[in-house]
Amino acid sequence: MLQTNHDWKQPIQLTAALALAAGIFWAAPAFAVTFSAPDGVSPTPPQPTRGGASRNGGQCSVESLATEGTPTPLLPENTDRVLTVADRPAFFVYVPKTTATEASFTLKNHEDEIHYQTKVDLPESGGIISIPLPETEAELQVGNTYAWLFEIHCEPEFDPNNPTIVGSVQRTSIDATVARSLAEQTTVVETAQIYGDAGIWYETLSTLADARIAQPNEPTLVENWQDLLVSAGLEAIASEPIVR
């Protein structure tokens, strides 16, 4: 069932909150957080934004959105298998300033069946937003790949002229060595780097995003967030704000 989602206005996951409660420091080590594609994954070009000319005077077409930026999924450009170890991850997209006020997010399983679908309110000023998979929804299954689609409602929902971006996620089991390394870390930046080195994109991204939401102006977090996006080929949106 389609439902209105306002969750992007709240902290995305519990990572940052738990770190604060436990007294974990945000301070970063000397290295920068970067992302490495998982072993055995072949490079692929980024997915283009779909959509055509709008019938609303061009105020919300792909062409007019391009004056503010291009709708972009926060996914690494160099991998065709984008991993998570979470049972219910959060999905991130960049939406430029637009006259559209609403979008829809659809997650489908490997049999092309809808796993989750929701509506998303768009921020007036644009920015990076997240769409968490709620605890009330079924968890992702280990080993399965899911496709997701984010459609900006310039026209009525599911109109082929609407700007649309697509992505994927595959849930995997966490490696025992990686789990041990994570248990030994005391900073958010170190945790994000372990995920990044292991090629686990969704947790690399959400770990830093949660921390930035908690402390949006902390210079070390800003720098490491930008380093991560640049390493994933997302330098065009590396300085965009994360919208709560």
N, C-alpha and C positions, 0 to 999 in steps of 0.2 A: 504494500500500500504506500502511495506517495504521501509524504509528510513534510511539514515545514521544518527546516533545520536552522537553528540559530547558534549551533555549537561552536562555530568559528570565533564567536565573540569571547569564548572562555578559553582557559589554558587547554592545550590540545590533549595532553596525556598527563599522567601523574609523575613523569620523570622529574620535572623541575620542582614540583611541590615536595616530593619525597626527598629530593636532595637538600632542599632548604630545611626540612624537618630534621634531617639527619646531621645537619651542620656541614654538608659537603661544600667545599670551596669552589667558586667559579674560576679561580685563577688557572691560567693555562701554562703548560710547559712551553719550552722554547719552540717546538715544532708547530706547524700549521695543520689543521684538520683537512685532509684530502680524501678522495674516494678512489678505490681501485676496483675495477670490474672483477667479478668472481672468476676463478680458474675455469677454462673451457668455454668461456662465453665469447662469441664472435662479435666484432663491431658492427653496428647497424646505424644508418642515418636517422636523425631525429624525426619523429612523426610530425607532419605538417598540420597546421590549423586548417580545418575544413569550414566551408561556408561561402556564400556568394553575396551578390548585391542585395541589399535590403529594400523592402518596399516602404520604409518609413522615412524616406527622404535622405537616406544614407547616414543617419546619425549613429547607427549601431551596426554598420556593416564591417566586414573584415578590413576594408580599405580605410574607413574612418577611424577604426580602433587603432590602426597602425600609426596614426599621428601621435598617439599616446603610448604605443607599445603593442606587442602582439600577445594575445592570450597564450599562455605557456604552461605545460605541465612541468612540475618540478621533478624531473626524471633525468638520469644521466644519459648523455647522448651516445655513449660507447658500449651499450649493452642491450641485448635482446631478452635478457632474463633479469628482471628487477626484483630483488629478494626482500623478504621480511621474515622475522622470527616471531612476530606478534600474532596473536590469534585474531585481533581486531585492530589493524593499523589505521593511521590517519593518512589522508591523501591531500597533497598540496598542489595548488594551482596559482598562477599569477594572472590577475585580471586587471587590465588597464582601466583608466577612467572611462566610463561609458554611460549612455543614457539608459541602458537596461538596468533594471532593479532586481532581477531574479535570474537564476540559472537552475539547471537540474543536474544531478549527479546520478549515474547508473553504474552499478557493479554487476558484472555477469560472470557466471562460472564457466568451466571448460565445456559445458554442453550448451552454451549460449542461453542459459536460463537466468533470469534476473535474481540475483542474490540480495541486492539492496538497492533502493531507489529513494531519493529525497529531493526536496527543493532547497535552494540555498539563496539567502538574501545577499545581494552584492553591495559592497561598500561604495559610497558615492565617489570617494577619491581614488578608488582602485588600490591595488596592493596584493600581497600574497595571503591567501586564505587557506584554511584547512577544512577538510570534511572527514570527521572521525567516523569509523564504523561503530555504532552504539553497542553497548553491552547487551541490549535487548535483541540484537540480531545474531544469527548463527555465525560462529567463528569460521575463519578460513581453514581449509583442510591442508595439512602438510603434503607437499608434493604437487598440489594443484595450482594451475595458473589461471588468474582471473583477469578479465579485460574491464577497463572502466572508461566512461565517457562523461565529459563535462560540457554541457550545452548552455550557451548564453542566450537568454530569451529576448532577442530583438524582435522576433516575430512570435506567433503562438508556439507553444511547446511542440517539439519534434518537427518543426518546419525545416526543410533542407537548406534554407538560406541562413539559418542561424549559425554563428561562429561556434565551432565545436572542436574540442581537443580530446585526444585519446591517450590512454596509458595502459599499463599492465602491472600485475603484482603476482609473485609466486611465493607461497609460504614454504619455508624450509626449517628443518630442525637445527638448533644451535649446536655448533661443534663443542665438544667437551673442553678443548683447549681454549677456545674463545670464551666460553663460560667462566673458566678459571681466571682468565685475564680480566674479565669484567668484574669479577668479585674482588679483585685486588686493587681496583682503581679508586681514587679519592676525589677526582675532579670530573666535571661534566665533559670537558674538552678531551680528557684522556679516554673516557668512555666512548665518545663519538668517534675518536680516531681508531679505536679497536674495531668498532663496527665497520668503519670505512675501510680499514685494511682487510677485513674479512669479506668485503664486497656485499655487505648487508645495507642496502641503500636506505630503506624506509626508516630504520632505527638510527642510522647516522644523521639523517635529516631531522627527524622528530626530536632527538636528544638535544641538538643545538637550538631548534625552534622553541622548545619548551623553556630552555634557559634564557633565550632572548626575550621571550614574553615576560618572564619573571624580572629580568633586568635589561630592558630594551636599549639602554644607552651605555652599557658596560663595554668599554673599548675592546677588550680581549675577545668577548663573544661576538661583537660586530665583525672584527677582523677575521676570526675563524669561520664565521658564517659565510663571509664573502670568499674566503679561500676555498671552502668546500664547493660553493656553487661554481666558481671558476674552474676547479678541477673536474667538474662534471659537465663542462661545456655550457654553463648557464650564466656566463659573465654578463649578458645583456640585462639580467634582472637581479644581479648580485646586490645592488644597493637599494632595491625596492623594500618598502616597509612590510613587516608582518602585521596583518590587521587582526586585532583581537575579536 
